[in-house]
């Protein structure tokens, strides 16, 4: 169900901008953790994937609730 008056193109642009921001945020989080540890994390790719997955699910759900006009939890 879409909110009346919303452009699908604007939604795609918004989600793309958020996705790029999440990528850089995840990279920053991972580099910060590695700096504090003093060494690279084992299975860095898997950890990166888990962090970006959690951030993407939560932020995209929040954006969808805001665009739909429903209560954002």
PyMOL commands that set and color helices and strands:
alter all, ss='L'
color gray80, all
select helices_A, chain A and resi 8-37+44-68
alter helices_A, ss='H'
color red, helices_A
deselect
rebuild
show_as cartoon
